[in-house]
Amino acid sequence: MTPRIPRDVSGLDLVTALSKYGYEQTRQTGSHVRLTTHRNGTHHITVPLHRPLKLGTLSGILGEVARHLEVSKTEIIQTLF
């Protein structure tokens, strides 16, 4: 059974959680933070610091992270939340 994406995740929560995968804040412009990891090659993602994140936005970010790290989105959700 696929775990559900949590509904109450803020952008700041996600930034903190993604540090488990080596993502670090590289810059911030307004309410958006750019994260970079060098695991599996360099990868950048932008996270809005909204509270809470819209479900589609969160799902898209988690999908990008999963593709880059070559793991399933399910695994990402279980690890982070």
N, C-alpha and C positions, 0 to 999 in steps of 0.2 A: 504494500500500500504506500502510495506516495505521500510524504508528509506535507501538510499545508503550510503555505508561506504565512508567517505571523502578520497580523493586521496592524500592530501598534509599534512598528519599528521606526525610530527617527533616523534622520541622516547621520547624526552624531553616533548613534548606536551602531549603525552599519560601518562607519569609518573605524570605530573601535574593534568591531568583530573581524573586519577584513585584515587587521594587523596579524591575525593568526596565520594568514597566508602570505605574509611578508609585504603587504601593501603599506606604504608610508605616504603621508601627506607631502606633496611636493609644491603645491601652491593653492591659494584661495582667492577667488574673485567674487566679491559679494557673498551670496549665500550658497555658492558652489565650491566644492573642494575637489582638487584633482589628486588622485592617488596613483602611485606607481609601484610596481613590483619588478624585480629582476629574476624572479623564479620562473623557469621555463622560457627565458627570454624576457625582454622588456615589454610591459603592458601598462597602459594608462586607462583609467576610468574616471568619470566625473560623477560625484555624488552630491545631490542637492541637500542642503542642511534643513530640510523641511520636517515638520512634526505633525502627524506621521507622514512617512513616504507613501505616495500612492502605490497601490498594489502592482500596477503595471510597470511603474518605474523600478520598484524593488525587484520584480521578477526579471526585468530586462538586465539589470545590473548583475544579478546572480547568474543569469544565463551567460553573460559575457565572461564572468570570472570562471565559470565551469568550463566553457570552451577553451579559454586560454590555458587553464591548468590541466585540461584533458581528463576531467572527472565528470561524474554526473551531477546534474543540478540537485538531485535528491541528496547526494552526499554533502554538497555545499550547505544545504538547508539544515541537515542533521548536525553538521559540525558547528555551524555558526549559532544556531538557535536551539 
